[in-house]
Amino acid sequence: MRLLRVHDGVSEGLPPGTPGSDDPPSFSSPVGPHISPQSPEPFFELVEFVRDIPPYAILSHTWEDEEVTFQDMQDVETAKKRKGYAKIMGAGRLALADGFEYLWVDSCCINKESSAELSEVLNSMYHYYANSEVCYTYLSDVRHDEDPRAGDSTFRKSKWFTRGWTLQELIAPVKVVFYDKDWVEIGSKFGLYDAVTAITRIPAQVLFKRDVSSFSIAKRMSWAAWRQTTRPEDRAYSLMGLFGVNIPPIYGEGLASAFLRLQREIINVSNDRSIFAWVADPDDHDTDSRGLLAKSPFEFRWSGSISVSQRFIGADSSFSITNSGTKIRLPLVQCGLTLTKAYLHCHDEESHQNVVILLRHGHAHGYTRCNAHKLLLDAGPLPLDHIQKVYVSELDFARHTYAVTMLRVMWDLEGSWSAPVQNYFETSSVNECGFLSADPLTGLFAPAPEPPNFENWGTERRKGQQDVSLEDENELVLVFNRAGDELGQRTFAVVLRKIVHDGSSSFMMKILTGRDVLDLPMIMTPNRNYIPITSPLPPSIYQATANLPRNETVSASLYKPPIPLDHKSFPRDHDWVFEIRVASEPEQPVLAASAITRTARTLSPPKLGFIVHTGCIAARSNAVLRLLKVFPADFFQEYHGPSWHYISIDPHDSESDNAYRLLMYDLSVTGPGPDETLLRAPVKLAVILGIQDSKAWSQTSFVKNVNVEEDSESVAMESLLRQSALTRRWEDEEPYVMEFQLSFYGFIAMHVTVGKKDSSILQPASHWAHVEIKWVDGQASRSFQDMEYFSEPTSDLDFEVCMMDS
């Protein structure tokens, strides 16, 4: 182990005039209360220890620009020129004041140019912190002159709590002391345990006793769910010490591969089945074709209440990874033709219900996990008389794999267009409706298994739909023809390709028109390329458009279908909706939101709160709804993904502002206007969520004459509550619809729905809320008196709004 030896120069007999002997310290910032500003400047030298390591202090911090490296420390004058040297100076002063001769700093005590040394240190770092006498935690973005328990405090928002490596740096040391940007002491992890627990979700028992072995794997993983690292693989490597395992770091392998190796190593030393109790992101493409292992710590974000699994009485509780998948014995209960409920023999500590996952039967004893975006809860007894040995296929994220995606193809055409037909590929064997899938190796086409079941709804529009399957690296080709067109000039084809990169699936889309459709067999070669569809929308939405003769526009949209708010349905029979529309007026694709789509006192997490999903169903332009701020500031607010947030509510404290929360949203709409310029003015919308007598309610308001940045929170809240007094809706009432017009873009409607969580689904809140923006087709439900807003970019937020019941 390499340590920094710290001394003050005076005890080393330095001659007068030498920097550090009598000169005042060059570190000009204020120092902690037990450090004298006149203390001499520390001197450092690197010392190697193989055994008999002396007592030492250790520094925890977040890496910033110009950190001091091992190479820099070979020349102290070079090291002093780097910004990071000030942190080493501050920690050195504290070490001297506390009587420590040695200090460990990760930036300069590790020779990162040696891969062998780096691997050894990464596998030993948890023990480095655990064996230290004290850990000085430097928070460069925190002030000491505030209440650290305030919801908007810099302590609550410090990036130190969001970094991957700092998790073990908080848990492992015996003593952790926090210092602000000026090295003023804020408190210790013991004195601030309630605030630290609220921020990190780490139980106080862990902070005090440092024993993590009694906590489930799922719960420990949940502590790392939202933490980030500069290199993605470090999100896995930083957890080795927390689980007492070692894996060699392989930078460049990607997070999914590194995390898979970590889980496999954990399985070698633990029989805790809670490692399988995770929830996939609803926007993932493969939620119905997963294995038992997670892709990343983020998938354990809802697993903080999962217990350690118990051993099956009289049965083998072990499980292992084989070349056929994960071999495991589980209680299985059939719940459909191919669906099986598998009990993990662990339970939710809050509801005391058994944790259940859904498996889909493939062949023999082979299964895959489906509906991976849910963890089911079952209040009944554990079916121990139905234990079976099964193999669950594991998706090796480090390799290319082929998985099937189910698509629901829907079309909405002018009456003069035929339903999708095919009559251009002489070498292809296709059905009469032209649904094609390409073999990834030969490029040949084969027919879809069933013809579409469409209906012609009247003479003006032709609509229909069909469910088809699409494998990785395969194409789906749909060819449409206008009746009476013999030359193929009024013809178009929509081509959708599924691709896999670094273990993740995505799609590429292209629309061919006119004579290009005739060349489709030559275009569709094994080395074919498409331009990825790019937009500011989330990755779960893809879109493309093309112009046709006669001022027609064809638009194609691919999106994840919404998950029912009651969460009671079984897995969908399709993963994506692929929608094709032809209109005589230019218009953008009709998109759907992805899956229903987060003072001295002791903080105690409220038992009530909302898991809030934000979604946009956009058309004609690109709309993004973004949560700006929560009033009053919520200390327990959590980020659960790009469109998910947890917001806490404390309705039992009648004297507190925490009886409800105001969520301030920014609606940004971009797209070509009449002069092809971009609309960029944002709209601010307010949503107020509350719970009274365990019953949820919501209010909505268009921000008018309220400056939420400058006005006090109480003034802003009072004004917005007054403006939206008539919009309150309870969980069992129809949602309030707020409509307004965006100039030439037409009408937008805002829907807010709330309700109680489904007790049969694991969810980290007592209630849910769904905030959705929709474009209104045609005219709004009441006159707007020719109001036009945002025709020019502006920051003025004083606008009128039309509100109405749904």
N, C-alpha and C positions, 0 to 999 in steps of 0.2 A: 504494500500500500504506500502510495506517495502522498506526503503531507507537506504543507507549508509551515516551516518553523517561523514563529513570530517573535520578534524582540524589539525593544525600543531604542536600541543603539547606545543608550547611556550605560546599561548594564554590560554591554559588549566592549566598553572602553574606547568608544570613538572619540577622536580629538575634537576640541571645540571648533565650531564653525562647520563641522560636517553636517549635512542635512539630516535632521533627526536627533542631533545631540541637544542643541538649545533652541533651534529655530522653531517658530510656531508651526503648527500643522498646516499643510497646504490644502487639506480637506476643509473647505470653507463652510459647508452646510452645518446647520445646527446638529447637535449630537444628543444622544439619549440622556436621560436624567442622571444616570450613574456614571457618565463619562465626562471628564473635565475637558473644556475646550483647549486648555493648555497642555493636554497630554501629548507626549512626543509622537512624531510620525513613526508608524510601525515599519520595521524592516522585515523582509521575507527571504527565505531560501528554501529550496525544494530538498526534501530528505526522503530517502527510500527506507521502508521497513518491510522485512520479510516475516518477522515474528516479534513478539513482545511489543505490540503497538501501544504507544503511550496514550493517555487521555487526550481527547481532541474535541474542539468545537467544529461545527459544520455549517455551511452557508446554503440556504435555499433561496432561489430567486428565479425570475423569468429572463430568458436570454434576450438581449437587445443588440443594438449596433456596437461594433468595436469591442467585443468581449476579449479579455486577455487570454491567450492560449498558452499551452505548454511551451511552444517555441518562443513566444514573446517573453516569457519569464527567464529565458536564458540570458537576456540583456534587460536589466531592470529599467534602464533609461527608455528603452523601446516600449516596455510595458506601461510606463507612466504616461505615455503619449496617447494611450487608448482610453476611450471613455469608460470602459468597464473596470479600469483600475480603481476608480472611486469606490466601487462596491467592495473590492478586496480590502481597500483601506478602511472602510467603515467596519467590516467584519473583523479586521485585524485589531482595531481599537477596542471593540467589544471583547475580543478574546483576551487582550492584555488586561483590560479592566476586570475581567472575571477570573484572571489567574491561569489562563490556558496558554501553553507554549506552542501548541500545534493547532492548525486549522486546515480543513479540507474544503476546497472550492472546485466544483466539477469542471469549470471552464479551463483552468490552468493546471490542474493536478492529473489530467488524463492526456496522454499523448495519442491524439486521435489519428495520427498518421500511421500508427501501428494497429492493424486490424486485430491481431491477437490480443493486445492490451485492451482495446476497446471492447472486444467480446467478453473478456474477463471482468472488466469493470461493470458492464451492463448487467451481467449475471450476479454481481456482488453488491450492487449499489444499495439494495434494500438493507443489507447487513451493515453497510457503511453508515447509513443514517441510524439504524437501530442501535449501533454500538457507540454512537457519539454521546458526549455528555450533555450537550445543548445544541439546538438547531436555531440559528439566527435566520429568521425569514424576512427578507427585505422586499417590501411592497412598494415598487417605484411609482405606482399610480394612486397611492392612498395618502390622505391627510390625517393628522392626529387630532385636529381641532374640530371634531364632529362626533356624533354618536354612531359608533360602528353598527348598532342594531337598527338604525333607521333604514327604511326601505330604499331610499335613494342615496345612501352613503357610498363613498368611494370604496370603503372596505367591502361592502356587499357586491360591488361591481368590479372588484379587482380581477385582472386577468390571471393572477396567480391561481385562483380557484378554478380556472378553465383549462389549465395545462395538464397534459398527461403525466409527466414525470413528478409533478408536485403532489400527486395523490399519495405515493409512498413516502414522500418527504414530510407529509402531515401525519401519517399514521405511525411510521416506524420509530421516530425519535422518542426518547423518554420525555424530553422537555422541548417545546417549541415556543419561541417568543417572536411576536410580530413587531416589525418596525416600519414606520412610514417612509416616505421619500426622503425625509431629512434625518433619518435614523433616530427618530423619537419613538420610544416604546409605546405601543398601542395596548398590548396585553398578551397573554399566553393562550395556548389552545385550551387550557383548563379554565381560565377566567372567562374566556369567550366561547365556551363549549357550546352554548345554546345557539349562538349566531353561526358558528362553524358547522354545527349539525344541520341547521336550517339551510345553509348554502350548499353543503356537500351531500346531505342525506346520510352521512356516516353517523351511526348511533354514538351517543356519548360514552357508552361502555367501551367502544373501540378506542376513542380518544384517550380515555383514562387508563385502560388496562393493556391496550395494544395487542390484544389477542383476537385474531380474526378467524381462527380455526373453527369456532363454534357457529359461525355464520355461513349460510348457504353460498354455494358458488354463484347462483343467480343474484343474490343480494350484493355480494362483493363486486360482481360485474356491473351492477347498476350504478355503483359509485363512480365508475369510469365512463358511463354512457355518453356524456356530453363533453368530455374532455378532448382536447385536440393537441396534436404535436406537429412540429414542422415537417418531419418525415413521417409518412403515413404508417410505416411499419412499426414506429415507436409506440403507437397506440396499443400494440400487442406486447412489445418487448418491455414496456414500462410496467406491466402487470405480473411479470415473472415472480418477483418477490412476494407479492400479495398472495400468491397461490403456492409458493414454495417449490417452483419448478425451474428448470433451466433449458433454454433452447439457444442454439447459435444464431446470432443475428445475420440475416441475409438481406442487406439493403438492395432494393430494386425488385423484390419479390411481390410487393404490393401488400396492402392491409389484409385483404381477404385470405391470402395464402399464409401470412404470418399469424393471423388470428386462428386459422384452422390448425396450424402446428401447435399453437399454445393450448388449444382445447384438447387436442390429442394427448399432449403431455400431461394435462390435468387429469384426464381420464385414466392415465396409467397409475395415478397415485390416489384416486378418489372414486368412490362409488356413489357420490351424490348426484342423483338424477335431476336436480334442479338446473344443471348445466344445459338441459334441453328446454327449460322454461323461459323462452324468449319470444318476442313479438316482432315480426318483420315490418318494415315500412309499408303502409298500404299502397304507396305509389310504386313499389318494386314490381318488376315484370314477372317474377317467378314465384309469387306467393303460393301457388298451387302445385309447385314441383320442387320442393325443398327437401333437404335431409334433416337430421336431428341437430346438426351443429349450426351455430350462428355465423354470420358474415363479419360482424364487428361488434364491439362493446355497445354501440348505439342500440342494438336490437334487444338489450337487456334494460332499456330505459324504464319499463313498467314493472320490472321484476324485483323491486325493493322490498316487497312484502312476502316473498316466497321463502318458505321454510326449507331446512335441510330434509332431504328425503329419508324415509325410514326403510329398514331392511324388511323384505318380505319374509314372513314367518314360514319356515319349512321350504323355502325356495331359494334358488341362486340369485343373489342381487347384483352380481358382477355384470359388466358389459364391456365390450371391446370393439375396436375398429378392425375390420377384416377387409379383404379385397372384394367382398360381396356387400359391404356397407357396415353399418353399426349393428352388431349382434347384441340383442338385449331381450330379456324376459319382461313382459309388461302385461297387466290386466287389460284385455281387449273386449270391447262390446260393439257388436255390429250395429250400425245406425243407418244403413243404406245398402244399395246394391254393391258399391265398391268402397264405401266409407266406413271407417272404424274409429271409435273413440278409444284412445290409449291413455291410461292413467299413469302419471309419472310418480305416484306415491309420495308426492310432496303437496303441501297445501298453502293456501293464501292465509297469512296470519291475521288479516283483518276480518275476513268473512268466515274463516275456518272451513272453507270448502276445498275439495280436492281439485288439483290442477290437471286439466285434460287437454290433449292435443288431438287433432284429426289426422288420420293416416288414410291414404288411398291405396288399395290393394292393386298390385301390378301382376306379379307372377309368383307361383309357388308361395314362399314365405316372404316375398319381396314387397316392400311398401315405400312410398314417398310421403312426406308431410305435405298436406294441403291446407288451405286457409291459414297460412303461416302468419297472417297479420292479426290473428286472434289467439288468445289463450282462454280456453273455456274453463268454467268453474262448475263443479257438480257437488251439490249438498248431500247426495246420497252416500250410502256406505261404499267402501272400496270393494270392487268385485274380485276378491282374491281367489275365487273359484274359477276364474276365467284367465288365468295366467298362461301366456303362450310365448314361445321363443320366436322372434321375428328378426328379419334383416331389413334395415331401413337404408336405402341407397343414400350415399353421401355425395354431394356435388363437390367435386374437386375444383375449387375456384382458380387454382393455378393452371389448370388445363382447359382446353376447349371441350365443351360438352354440348350435346344436342338435346334440346328440350322442346316440348310442344307447347305452343301458345294458341289458345282458342280465341278466334275473332268472331264478332258478330258484325257482318257486313250489312249496311243499310244504305239504300239509295232513295233519292227524292229528285225526280226529273220532270222536265217539261213533258207534256203528253206526247209530243212528236218524237221523243226518244224511246228506243226499245229498252227493255230490261237487258242486263248484260248478256251479250251473245258473242260468239267467236266464229269467224269465218275467214281468217287470214292465214292460219298456220296449216299448210298442207301436210307437214310431217308430224303434226301433233294429234294425239288422240284426246279429244276434249268432249265434254258434254255440251248439250245444246245451249247452255247458259254461259259458257266460257269462263268458269272458275278454274284457274290453272295454278299448279304448284310445280316448281322446278326442282329437279334432283340436284343437290349441291355438287355432285361429282361430274355428271354427264351433261347437265344443262338441258336435258330433255324434259318434256312436260307430261304430266299425268293428270287425269281428271280428278276433280274433287269427289268425295264419296257419294254425295247426294245433291240433286238439283235444288235450286232455291225455291222456297215457298213464298212467292210474292203475290200481291194483289194489286190490281189496277183500280185505284180509288178515284173514279171519275175520269173524265176526258182531259182535264187540264193538268193533272199531276199523275205521275206513275211512281208508286212507292213499293218497296219490298225489302226483305231482309233474308239473310242466310248465315248460319254458323259454319265456319270452316276452321281447319287447323293449319298452323304454320310452324315449321321446324326452324331451328337455327340455320342461318345462311341460306334459307329458301326464300323464293319470291312468290307472291300472290299477284296474279295479273288479271285485271278486269277490263274487258273491252266493251265499249258502248257505241252504238251506231244510230244515226238518225234515220227514220223510216224514209225510204225512197232515195237514199243516197247511194249511187252506184259507183262513184269514183273514190269513195273513202275519204273525201275532203272534210266532211262533217262527222268525224269519228274521233274518239279519244280513248286512251287506255290509261288506267291508273296502276302503277307498279309499286308494291310495298315489299321491302326486303328486311328481314330480321338478321341482325348482326350481333356478334359476341366479341367483346374486348375486355381483357383483364377480369374475366369472370362475370361481367355485367352485360345484360342484353340491352339493345336499343334498336331503333328502326331508322331506315332511310326510305324516302318516298319520292316518286317522280311521276309527273303527268305528261303523257305524250299526246300530241294532237295531229290531226290531218295526215299528211303523207308519212310522218314519222312512225305512225302505227304500223304501216306496211313493212317498215324495216325492223320491226320489233324482234323477229327471230335472229337477225344479225346483231342487234344490240345486246340481246340476252346471251352473253357468252360467259364461260366460267370466270373470266377476269373482269367482268363488268363492274363499273363504278357508278355511284350516284352521289350527288351533292347532298350532304346532310341538311335536313331542315333545321334552321336556327331561328330562334325567336326569344324574347325575354320571358316567355311562359315557362312554367316548370317542365322538367324533362318527361313528365307523364303526358304531355300534350304535343302532338305533331300536326303540322298543317302544310298544305300546298295549294296553289291556285294556278289557273291558266285561262287564257281568253279563247273563246270560240267564235266562229262567224255569227252574224246576226246579233251582235252585242250581247252574247251570252258569256257567262263565266262558270267554269267548273271548279268547285272547291272540294278538297278532300281533307278530312280530319280524323285523327286517330287519338283516342283518349281512353282513360280508365273509367269504367262505369262507376257511378256513386255507390257507396256502401249504405244500405238502409240505416237510418238513424236508430232504429230499435235494435240493430245488431242481432236480430233473431233468425235471420235466414241462413240456410246452409250455403255451401260454396256456390258461387255463380257458375252457370254452364258456359260462360265466356269470360276471358280475361280483359279483352279490349273491345271497344266499339270502333269500327272503321266506317265512317260516314261519307258518302259522296253525294254532292248536290249540284244541280245545274239550275241556274236562274237567269232570267233575261236581263236583270239589272246587276251591275258589278257588286259583288259582296264577298266578304271574307268568310272563311269556314265558321260554321256554328260549332263552338267548342263546348265541352262539358267539363265541369270541375273534376279533378281526380278524386280519389276516395274521400268520402265525407271526412271531405276535407272541410299554442300553451304560452339613549337615556338609561340609566341602569335599570334593567328589568330582565326577566328571563323569557326568552322567546319560546313559544309552544306552538307547533304546527296546527293550524285549524283543521278540523275534521271535514269541513265542507269546502267545496271549490268547484271550478269548472275546468274541463278539458275543452279548449276552444279551438275549433277548426275554421279556417278562413279559406274561401274558395271564390273563383271567378268563372262564370260561364260567359265567355267573351265572343263577340262577333264584330265584324266590320273594322275592327282595330284590335290592338293588344291592350288589355287591361290588367293591371297588377294592383292587388289590395294588400297593403303592408301595415302591420301593427307598429305604430310609432311609439306610444307611451301608455302607461297604465297609471291612473290616478285613483286614490292615493297610491304612492309607490308601494308595491307588494314585495316584501322581503322574501316570500316563498314562491314567487313567480319562477317558472321553469320553461325552458325552451325544449320542445319535443319534436322539432323538425321545422322545415321551412314554412309550413302552414298550420302548425300545431303549437299551442301554448297551454300551460297550466296556470290558472289564476285562483288564488285562495280567497275564501270568503269567511268572515267571522260574524254571523248575524246575531250572536248571543251578546255581543258587546254593544249595547245601545248607545253608549257614549263615544264610540269609536267610529271613525270614517270608514273602517274596514267592513261595515255592514254591506257595502256594495263596491263595485269597481267600475270606473269609467275607462273604456278602451278607446283610445284615439287612433283612427285609421287614416291612412293616406291612400287615395285612389288615383293612380297615375294612368292616364290613357294616352297611348301614342299610336300614330298612324297617319297616313297621308290625308291631308285635308283637300279642299277644293283647288288650292294652288300647289298641291303636292308638298306642302310644308308639314312639319311634324307638330302635332298637338302635344304640349308638354306640361300644361298647367295642372297641378294636382288639386284634388278635392279632399277636404277634411271631413270625415264622418265620425260621429261618436256613437258608441254602443255602451249602454250601462247594464251591467249584470248584477243581480242580487238574489238572495235566498231569504225567505221569511217563513218560519215554521216549517223548515225543510222543503219548501216549495219554491221553485225557481221562477224568476221573472226577468224581463228584459225591457229596455227602453232604447229607442233610436232617435238620433237627432242629426240634422245637417248643421255643421258648425257655422254659426252666424253671430257676429259681433262678440265673439269670445276669443280672447288671446290666451290660450292655455299655457303659453310659455312665459308671459309677463304677469298675468293675473295670478293671484294666490290660488292654491288648489281649491280652497273652500269657496271662493268667489266663482271660479270656473265651474265647479260642480253644481253650485246653486243655480247658476245661469242656465246651464245645459239641462239640469233636471226640470227647471221651469219651462224651457222651450219644448221639452219632450214629454210633458206631463200627460198628454192625451195618448201617447203611444205605448204605454205600459201594457205588456201582455204576459200572462202567466203560462206556465208550462203546458196546461191543458187547453189553452185557447189557440185560435188561429194566429199565425204570426202577423205582425204589422208590416205592411209594405210601404216603403218610402221611395217615391219615384221623382226623378229630376231629369232635365234635358241637357245634353251636352252638345249644343249647337248642331252642326251638320251630322253628328253621329247618332242623333236620335235619343231615345229615352233609356234610362238605366233604372233598374229597380233593386233595392236593397232588402233582403230578407234576413231576419234573425229568428232562429228557433232555439228553444231550450227544452230540457227534459232531464229526468233522473236517469242515472246509468242503469244498464241492464245488469242485474245481479249475477247473471250466468256468464258474464264476460269480465276478464281482468281489465280494470281501467283505473288510472291513478287519480280519480276525482269522484265526488259524490254525484255530480251532474255534468251534462255536456251542453255546449252551445255551438251552433253552426251559423256563421256569418257569411252570407253569400251575395255576390253581385251578379245580376242577370241583365242582359239586354232585352228590352221589350220590343217584340215584333209589332210593326204597324203603329197605330196611334196609342198613346197612353190612355188609361182608363178615365181620364178627365182632362178638360181643356187646360193648356198651359199658356194660353193667350200670347202665342208666338214668342215665348221667352227664348233667348239664345244666350248661352254662356260659353265662355272660354274660346270664342272665335279668335281671340288674340291671347298669347301667353301673358299671364298676369299672376300676381301674388295676392290680389285682393280676395278675401274670403267672405265678403259680405254679399251673399247670394240668397235668392228666394228658393223655396223648395215646395213641391207639391206632395203632400202625404195622403195616404188613403188606406182603407182596410183592404185585405186580400179578398 
